[in-house]
Amino acid sequence: MKRVEDDVLKLENQLCFSVYACSREIIKLYRPILDELGLTYTQYVTMLALWERDGVTVKELGQQLYLDSGTLTPLLKKLEGMGLVTRTREKADERNVNIGLTEKGAALKAQAQEVPDKLFGIAGIELKEALEVQAKVKSMLKKMQDFQGK
């Protein structure tokens, strides 16, 4: 007779794996949409953060995106090379680097307005369904952060 405990370590029963696999599939769906903007997914979420709040430090941006400076620095260099952002060291403390949007970077926001609708259309997901899932995932993230004392 099969016990429930026997299924506890099945890959298909792991929440972490379901979230991971879903995330990978979502990012795949974004690829052709973001290609039109000339951005990768990570560049896109970085730009989203900067469109929300321009003129942040690398540290602040990293905290918002859950990326360390080793990942973020080359990404920001690439965005700077594309003419979308500027990186400026603070005079008071040169360890801090401020990230700002260029005119070109700010203007890209208008083109990006249609990205969410295109994604939902391709994936066949209703906005209501997406918002429900997002709320649950955000709630879980908060609980995990609270547990870790963040």
MDTraj code that builds the backbone (N, CA, C; nanometers):
import mdtraj as md
import numpy as np

residues = "MET LYS ARG VAL GLU ASP ASP VAL LEU LYS LEU GLU ASN GLN LEU CYS PHE SER VAL TYR ALA CYS SER ARG GLU ILE ILE LYS LEU TYR ARG PRO ILE LEU ASP GLU LEU GLY LEU THR TYR THR GLN TYR VAL THR MET LEU ALA LEU TRP GLU ARG ASP GLY VAL THR VAL LYS GLU LEU GLY GLN GLN LEU TYR LEU ASP SER GLY THR LEU THR PRO LEU LEU LYS LYS LEU GLU GLY MET GLY LEU VAL THR ARG THR ARG GLU LYS ALA ASP GLU ARG ASN VAL ASN ILE GLY LEU THR GLU LYS GLY ALA ALA LEU LYS ALA GLN ALA GLN GLU VAL PRO ASP LYS LEU PHE GLY ILE ALA GLY ILE GLU LEU LYS GLU ALA LEU GLU VAL GLN ALA LYS VAL LYS SER MET LEU LYS LYS MET GLN ASP PHE GLN GLY LYS".split()
xyz = np.array([
    [0.0844, -0.1192, 0.0000],
    [0.0000, 0.0000, 0.0000],
    [0.0884, 0.1248, 0.0000],
    [0.0544, 0.2199, -0.0828],
    [0.1329, 0.3419, -0.0968],
    [0.1007, 0.4397, 0.0162],
    [0.2053, 0.4967, 0.0711],
    [0.1883, 0.5956, 0.1783],
    [0.2004, 0.7370, 0.1205],
    [0.1303, 0.8311, 0.1810],
    [0.1384, 0.9718, 0.1395],
    [0.2818, 1.0212, 0.1518],
    [0.3526, 0.9747, 0.2543],
    [0.4910, 1.0182, 0.2778],
    [0.5814, 0.9835, 0.1593],
    [0.5456, 0.8770, 0.0859],
    [0.6265, 0.8361, -0.0282],
    [0.6251, 0.9406, -0.1395],
    [0.5207, 1.0196, -0.1462],
    [0.5074, 1.1210, -0.2509],
    [0.5697, 1.2546, -0.2140],
    [0.6091, 1.2701, -0.0901],
    [0.6542, 1.4009, -0.0435],
    [0.7810, 1.4483, -0.1156],
    [0.8637, 1.3561, -0.1621],
    [0.9866, 1.3953, -0.2305],
    [0.9797, 1.3812, -0.3821],
    [0.8603, 1.3615, -0.4345],
    [0.8456, 1.3599, -0.5795],
    [0.8658, 1.5009, -0.6332],
    [0.9419, 1.5118, -0.7387],
    [0.9697, 1.6415, -0.7993],
    [0.8415, 1.7154, -0.8337],
    [0.7462, 1.6460, -0.8902],
    [0.6210, 1.7095, -0.9311],
    [0.5403, 1.7640, -0.8135],
    [0.5717, 1.7241, -0.6928],
    [0.5008, 1.7709, -0.5740],
    [0.5731, 1.8843, -0.5019],
    [0.6828, 1.9306, -0.5581],
    [0.7616, 2.0354, -0.4937],
    [0.7153, 2.1740, -0.5383],
    [0.6742, 2.2542, -0.4434],
    [0.6336, 2.3915, -0.4733],
    [0.7474, 2.4676, -0.5400],
    [0.8679, 2.4530, -0.4866],
    [0.9823, 2.5266, -0.5405],
    [1.0037, 2.4943, -0.6881],
    [0.9871, 2.3676, -0.7244],
    [1.0078, 2.3297, -0.8630],
    [0.8973, 2.3842, -0.9532],
    [0.7744, 2.3831, -0.9061],
    [0.6637, 2.4379, -0.9854],
    [0.6842, 2.5865, -1.0116],
    [0.7258, 2.6608, -0.9101],
    [0.7499, 2.8045, -0.9256],
    [0.8675, 2.8268, -1.0207],
    [0.9735, 2.7493, -1.0022],
    [1.0925, 2.7597, -1.0877],
    [1.0572, 2.7315, -1.2345],
    [0.9881, 2.6203, -1.2594],
    [0.9531, 2.5825, -1.3958],
    [0.8598, 2.6855, -1.4595],
    [0.7642, 2.7347, -1.3831],
    [0.6721, 2.8370, -1.4341],
    [0.7481, 2.9651, -1.4692],
    [0.8398, 3.0032, -1.3830],
    [0.9207, 3.1217, -1.4079],
    [1.0000, 3.1084, -1.5381],
    [1.0607, 2.9935, -1.5582],
    [1.1380, 2.9697, -1.6815],
    [1.0475, 2.9783, -1.8048],
    [0.9277, 2.9228, -1.7952],
    [0.8352, 2.9261, -1.9089],
    [0.7875, 3.0686, -1.9365],
    [0.7621, 3.1436, -1.8327],
    [0.7206, 3.2836, -1.8501],
    [0.8308, 3.3622, -1.9201],
    [0.9536, 3.3427, -1.8743],
    [1.0665, 3.4151, -1.9343],
    [1.0827, 3.3773, -2.0813],
    [1.0605, 3.2500, -2.1151],
    [1.0654, 3.2079, -2.2566],
    [0.9605, 3.2814, -2.3388],
    [0.8406, 3.2979, -2.2817],
    [0.7340, 3.3687, -2.3534],
    [0.7677, 3.5169, -2.3723],
    [0.8395, 3.5736, -2.2765],
    [0.8794, 3.7142, -2.2874],
    [0.9802, 3.7371, -2.4004],
    [1.0644, 3.6369, -2.4279],
    [1.1780, 3.6561, -2.5181],
    [1.1412, 3.7235, -2.6506],
    [1.0458, 3.6718, -2.7295],
    [1.0171, 3.7383, -2.8580],
    [0.9582, 3.8784, -2.8404],
    [0.8848, 3.8992, -2.7354],
    [0.8260, 4.0315, -2.7095],
    [0.9361, 4.1319, -2.6757],
    [1.0283, 4.0883, -2.5896],
    [1.1361, 4.1784, -2.5468],
    [1.2410, 4.1976, -2.6558],
    [1.2532, 4.1004, -2.7461],
    [1.3449, 4.1172, -2.8597],
    [1.3086, 4.2419, -2.9391],
    [1.1797, 4.2710, -2.9482],
    [1.1334, 4.3909, -3.0204],
    [1.1852, 4.5187, -2.9536],
    [1.2083, 4.5119, -2.8227],
    [1.2612, 4.6274, -2.7496],
    [1.4136, 4.6235, -2.7400],
    [1.4726, 4.5122, -2.7806],
    [1.6174, 4.4976, -2.7717],
    [1.6650, 4.4670, -2.6310],
    [1.5766, 4.4068, -2.5490],
    [1.6098, 4.3789, -2.4091],
    [1.5994, 4.2301, -2.3776],
    [1.6821, 4.1867, -2.2832],
    [1.6645, 4.0547, -2.2246],
    [1.5644, 4.0694, -2.1098],
    [1.5209, 3.9569, -2.0546],
    [1.4264, 3.9635, -1.9430],
    [1.4865, 4.0377, -1.8236],
    [1.6106, 4.0076, -1.7896],
    [1.6734, 4.0730, -1.6736],
    [1.6908, 4.2226, -1.6985],
    [1.7244, 4.2598, -1.8210],
    [1.7330, 4.4024, -1.8552],
    [1.5957, 4.4678, -1.8447],
    [1.4934, 4.3959, -1.8874],
    [1.3565, 4.4477, -1.8818],
    [1.3136, 4.4750, -1.7373],
    [1.3343, 4.3799, -1.6475],
    [1.2910, 4.4028, -1.5092],
    [1.3735, 4.5137, -1.4447],
    [1.4984, 4.5273, -1.4870],
    [1.5814, 4.6382, -1.4377],
    [1.5235, 4.7711, -1.4844],
    [1.4851, 4.7773, -1.6104],
    [1.4250, 4.8996, -1.6628],
    [1.2911, 4.9277, -1.5943],
    [1.2112, 4.8230, -1.5684],
    [1.0856, 4.8425, -1.4957],
    [1.1115, 4.9108, -1.3619],
    [1.2126, 4.8628, -1.2900],
    [1.2457, 4.9209, -1.1596],
    [1.2882, 5.0668, -1.1746],
    [1.3643, 5.0953, -1.2778],
    [1.4108, 5.2336, -1.2983],
    [1.2992, 5.3254, -1.3485],
    [1.2060, 5.2731, -1.4258],
    [1.0916, 5.3550, -1.4685],
    [1.0043, 5.3885, -1.3482],
    [1.0039, 5.3008, -1.2524],
    [0.9276, 5.3228, -1.1295],
    [0.9961, 5.4257, -1.0397],
    [1.1291, 5.4127, -1.0315],
    [1.2064, 5.5021, -0.9441],
    [1.3445, 5.5228, -1.0038],
    [1.3621, 5.6361, -1.0656],
    [1.4880, 5.6714, -1.1315],
    [1.5864, 5.7263, -1.0279],
    [1.7147, 5.7159, -1.0560],
    [1.8160, 5.7761, -0.9700],
    [1.8423, 5.6991, -0.8422],
    [1.8494, 5.5684, -0.8512],
    [1.8757, 5.4849, -0.7332],
    [2.0203, 5.4375, -0.7355],
    [2.0672, 5.3903, -0.6207],
    [2.2018, 5.3340, -0.6155],
    [2.1973, 5.1894, -0.6637],
    [2.3132, 5.1386, -0.6992],
    [2.3235, 4.9985, -0.7400],
    [2.2743, 4.9088, -0.6264],
    [2.3091, 4.9444, -0.5043],
    [2.2680, 4.8643, -0.3889],
    [2.1157, 4.8608, -0.3767],
    [2.0506, 4.9763, -0.3878],
    [1.9043, 4.9827, -0.3786],
    [1.8387, 4.9021, -0.4912],
    [1.8927, 4.9167, -0.6105],
    [1.8384, 4.8450, -0.7252],
    [1.8547, 4.6938, -0.7062],
    [1.9697, 4.6532, -0.6577],
    [1.9947, 4.5119, -0.6311],
    [1.8974, 4.4540, -0.5304],
    [1.8683, 4.5317, -0.4260],
    [1.7721, 4.4861, -0.3249],
    [1.6328, 4.4700, -0.3852],
    [1.5942, 4.5635, -0.4678],
    [1.4613, 4.5584, -0.5291],
    [1.4479, 4.4408, -0.6249],
    [1.5565, 4.4102, -0.6976],
    [1.5527, 4.3053, -0.7999],
    [1.6002, 4.1694, -0.7478],
    [1.6440, 4.1643, -0.6226],
    [1.6999, 4.0408, -0.5654],
    [1.8222, 3.9941, -0.6445],
    [1.9064, 4.0892, -0.6833],
    [2.0294, 4.0586, -0.7562],
    [2.1490, 4.1135, -0.6795],
    [2.2591, 4.0395, -0.6793],
    [2.3799, 4.0895, -0.6142],
    [2.4565, 4.1791, -0.7116],
    [2.5506, 4.2553, -0.6593],
    [2.6227, 4.3513, -0.7433],
    [2.7051, 4.2819, -0.8513],
    [2.7492, 4.1576, -0.8263],
    [2.8240, 4.0827, -0.9271],
    [2.7412, 4.0522, -1.0503],
    [2.6119, 4.0384, -1.0327],
    [2.5198, 4.0150, -1.1448],
    [2.4737, 4.1480, -1.2029],
    [2.4478, 4.2431, -1.1164],
    [2.3899, 4.3702, -1.1586],
    [2.4902, 4.4602, -1.2316],
    [2.6140, 4.4630, -1.1871],
    [2.7130, 4.5533, -1.2478],
    [2.7312, 4.5290, -1.3977],
    [2.7550, 4.4043, -1.4427],
    [2.7675, 4.3846, -1.5881],
    [2.6383, 4.4168, -1.6636],
    [2.5252, 4.3894, -1.6006],
    [2.3957, 4.4204, -1.6607],
    [2.3821, 4.5706, -1.6816],
    [2.4194, 4.6478, -1.5807],
    [2.4099, 4.7940, -1.5899],
    [2.5108, 4.8500, -1.6896],
    [2.6291, 4.7898, -1.6976],
    [2.7276, 4.8317, -1.7980],
    [2.6706, 4.8126, -1.9384],
    [2.6033, 4.7011, -1.9586],
    [2.5421, 4.6718, -2.0886],
    [2.4324, 4.7738, -2.1212],
    [2.3460, 4.8025, -2.0223],
    [2.2401, 4.9020, -2.0427],
    [2.2991, 5.0404, -2.0684],
    [2.4104, 5.0699, -2.0026],
    [2.4783, 5.1976, -2.0261],
    [2.5332, 5.2008, -2.1689],
    [2.5926, 5.0912, -2.2130],
    [2.6440, 5.0820, -2.3499],
    [2.5349, 5.0952, -2.4552],
    [2.4146, 5.0552, -2.4186],
    [2.2991, 5.0668, -2.5093],
    [2.2412, 5.2084, -2.5067],
    [2.2945, 5.2927, -2.4182],
    [2.2468, 5.4304, -2.4087],
    [2.1190, 5.4476, -2.3293],
    [2.0844, 5.3478, -2.2455],
    [1.9584, 5.3533, -2.1707],
    [1.9735, 5.4068, -2.0294],
    [2.0918, 5.3916, -1.9693],
    [2.1152, 5.4382, -1.8332],
    [2.2526, 5.5036, -1.8224],
    [2.2688, 5.5793, -1.7158],
    [2.3999, 5.6334, -1.6807],
    [2.4376, 5.5788, -1.5434],
    [2.5661, 5.5630, -1.5226],
    [2.6190, 5.5218, -1.3918],
    [2.7122, 5.6319, -1.3458],
    [2.6847, 5.6865, -1.2274],
    [2.7629, 5.7976, -1.1752],
    [2.8014, 5.7705, -1.0307],
    [2.9302, 5.7799, -1.0017],
    [2.9763, 5.7622, -0.8632],
    [2.9392, 5.8850, -0.7807],
    [2.8941, 5.8615, -0.6578],
    [2.8630, 5.9728, -0.5673],
    [2.9929, 6.0408, -0.5260],
    [2.9908, 6.1723, -0.5218],
    [3.1102, 6.2461, -0.4806],
    [3.1382, 6.2270, -0.3320],
    [3.0322, 6.2240, -0.2512],
    [3.0477, 6.2107, -0.1060],
    [3.1015, 6.0733, -0.0664],
    [3.0631, 5.9706, -0.1397],
    [3.1072, 5.8346, -0.1099],
    [3.1171, 5.7588, -0.2422],
    [3.2375, 5.7492, -0.2950],
    [3.2583, 5.6907, -0.4274],
    [3.2248, 5.5426, -0.4347],
    [3.2011, 5.4784, -0.3213],
    [3.1588, 5.3389, -0.3238],
    [3.0167, 5.3262, -0.3780],
    [2.9394, 5.4326, -0.3659],
    [2.8006, 5.4318, -0.4143],
    [2.7949, 5.4782, -0.5594],
    [2.7260, 5.3998, -0.6405],
    [2.7063, 5.4339, -0.7811],
    [2.5576, 5.4553, -0.8036],
    [2.5237, 5.5733, -0.8561],
    [2.3842, 5.6062, -0.8867],
    [2.3529, 5.5682, -1.0303],
    [2.2333, 5.5131, -1.0474],
    [2.1869, 5.4726, -1.1797],
    [2.0730, 5.5648, -1.2206],
    [2.0853, 5.6227, -1.3382],
    [1.9811, 5.7119, -1.3884],
    [1.9435, 5.6770, -1.5309],
    [1.8207, 5.7026, -1.5640],
    [1.7739, 5.6803, -1.7007],
    [1.8222, 5.7917, -1.7921],
    [1.8578, 5.7574, -1.9134],
    [1.8841, 5.8573, -2.0158],
    [1.7500, 5.8917, -2.0810],
    [1.7495, 5.9890, -2.1700],
    [1.6264, 6.0204, -2.2433],
    [1.5800, 5.8989, -2.3224],
    [1.6751, 5.8298, -2.3835],
    [1.6429, 5.7099, -2.4613],
    [1.5828, 5.6016, -2.3710],
    [1.6401, 5.5855, -2.2517],
    [1.5896, 5.4867, -2.1569],
    [1.4498, 5.5207, -2.1091],
    [1.4266, 5.6484, -2.0814],
    [1.2941, 5.6918, -2.0366],
    [1.1914, 5.6758, -2.1491],
    [1.2333, 5.7045, -2.2730],
    [1.1424, 5.6951, -2.3875],
    [1.1032, 5.5503, -2.4183],
    [1.1887, 5.4561, -2.3840],
    [1.1601, 5.3139, -2.4090],
    [1.0372, 5.2668, -2.3309],
    [1.0055, 5.3376, -2.2240],
    [0.8891, 5.3004, -2.1421],
    [0.7604, 5.3002, -2.2247],
    [0.7465, 5.3961, -2.3154],
    [0.6257, 5.4042, -2.3981],
    [0.6106, 5.2786, -2.4841],
    [0.7216, 5.2289, -2.5392],
    [0.7170, 5.1064, -2.6197],
    [0.6861, 4.9846, -2.5326],
    [0.7310, 4.9866, -2.4094],
    [0.7140, 4.8717, -2.3201],
    [0.5727, 4.8609, -2.2641],
    [0.4914, 4.9629, -2.2808],
    [0.3555, 4.9628, -2.2264],
    [0.2737, 4.8418, -2.2719],
    [0.3003, 4.7948, -2.3920],
    [0.2196, 4.6854, -2.4471],
    [0.2729, 4.5461, -2.4105],
    [0.3880, 4.5383, -2.3456],
    [0.4492, 4.4089, -2.3139],
    [0.3565, 4.3202, -2.2296],
    [0.3001, 4.3673, -2.1186],
    [0.2151, 4.2779, -2.0384],
    [0.0956, 4.2215, -2.1155],
    [0.0272, 4.3051, -2.1925],
    [-0.0880, 4.2571, -2.2691],
    [-0.0466, 4.1541, -2.3740],
    [0.0675, 4.1769, -2.4386],
    [0.1166, 4.0803, -2.5369],
    [0.1457, 3.9465, -2.4698],
    [0.2086, 3.9517, -2.3537],
    [0.2419, 3.8284, -2.2827],
    [0.1159, 3.7515, -2.2451],
    [0.0181, 3.8208, -2.1879],
    [-0.1065, 3.7543, -2.1487],
    [-0.1764, 3.6953, -2.2703],
    [-0.1732, 3.7677, -2.3817],
    [-0.2356, 3.7192, -2.5044],
    [-0.1694, 3.5920, -2.5552],
    [-0.0377, 3.5903, -2.5579],
    [0.0367, 3.4723, -2.6036],
    [0.0097, 3.3536, -2.5117],
    [0.0113, 3.3788, -2.3811],
    [-0.0019, 3.2712, -2.2829],
    [-0.1465, 3.2285, -2.2609],
    [-0.2406, 3.3086, -2.3078],
    [-0.3814, 3.2758, -2.2862],
    [-0.4223, 3.2896, -2.1406],
    [-0.3632, 3.3859, -2.0734],
    [-0.3906, 3.4086, -1.9311],
    [-0.4759, 3.5339, -1.9162],
    [-0.5813, 3.5230, -1.8376],
    [-0.6648, 3.6396, -1.8079],
    [-0.5962, 3.7231, -1.7004],
    [-0.6131, 3.8536, -1.7073],
    [-0.5520, 3.9444, -1.6101],
    [-0.5922, 3.9078, -1.4676],
    [-0.7194, 3.8758, -1.4475],
    [-0.7678, 3.8407, -1.3137],
    [-0.6914, 3.7209, -1.2576],
    [-0.6722, 3.6184, -1.3404],
    [-0.5994, 3.4983, -1.2982],
    [-0.4547, 3.5335, -1.2621],
    [-0.3906, 3.6133, -1.3458],
    [-0.2516, 3.6531, -1.3213],
    [-0.2393, 3.7306, -1.1905],
    [-0.3336, 3.8204, -1.1657],
    [-0.3289, 3.9002, -1.0427],
    [-0.3504, 3.8138, -0.9183],
    [-0.4364, 3.7127, -0.9303],
    [-0.4593, 3.6214, -0.8168],
    [-0.3326, 3.5426, -0.7843],
    [-0.2677, 3.4901, -0.8874],
    [-0.1440, 3.4138, -0.8665],
    [-0.0363, 3.5048, -0.8106],
    [-0.0242, 3.6243, -0.8667],
    [0.0767, 3.7192, -0.8203],
    [0.0568, 3.7524, -0.6727],
    [-0.0660, 3.7741, -0.6313],
    [-0.0941, 3.8059, -0.4914],
    [-0.0517, 3.6911, -0.3996],
    [-0.0788, 3.5680, -0.4417],
    [-0.0407, 3.4522, -0.3597],
    [0.1109, 3.4374, -0.3520],
    [0.1782, 3.4561, -0.4639],
    [0.3241, 3.4437, -0.4659],
    [0.3874, 3.5551, -0.3812],
    [0.3355, 3.6768, -0.3929],
    [0.3873, 3.7877, -0.3115],
    [0.3677, 3.7599, -0.1627],
    [0.2537, 3.7041, -0.1269],
    [0.2264, 3.6700, 0.0123],
    [0.3254, 3.5652, 0.0623],
    [0.3509, 3.4642, -0.0193],
    [0.4482, 3.3617, 0.0187],
    [0.5873, 3.4209, 0.0326],
    [0.6255, 3.5078, -0.0598],
    [0.7570, 3.5721, -0.0547],
    [0.7715, 3.6509, 0.0742],
    [0.6685, 3.7266, 0.1101],
    [0.6737, 3.8051, 0.2335],
    [0.6901, 3.7146, 0.3551],
    [0.6161, 3.6049, 0.3595],
    [0.6270, 3.5109, 0.4721],
    [0.7693, 3.4545, 0.4817],
    [0.8269, 3.4215, 0.3687],
    [0.9623, 3.3667, 0.3689],
    [1.0646, 3.4716, 0.4123],
    [1.0454, 3.5956, 0.3658],
    [1.1347, 3.7039, 0.4076],
    [1.1196, 3.7313, 0.5566],
    [0.9969, 3.7312, 0.6063],
    [0.9732, 3.7532, 0.7491],
    [1.0407, 3.6429, 0.8315],
    [1.0320, 3.5207, 0.7834],
    [1.0937, 3.4076, 0.8521],
    [1.2449, 3.4264, 0.8602],
    [1.3024, 3.4806, 0.7529],
    [1.4473, 3.5001, 0.7473],
    [1.4908, 3.6316, 0.8113],
    [1.3936, 3.7089, 0.8606],
    [1.4255, 3.8345, 0.9281],
    [1.4666, 3.9462, 0.8358],
    [1.4175, 3.9443, 0.7114],
    [1.4525, 4.0511, 0.6174],
    [1.3490, 4.1605, 0.6208],
])
top = md.Topology()
chain = top.add_chain()
for i, resn in enumerate(residues, 1):
    res = top.add_residue(resn, chain, resSeq=i)
    for name in ("N", "CA", "C"):
        top.add_atom(name, md.element.get_by_symbol(name[0]), res)
traj = md.Trajectory(xyz[None], top)
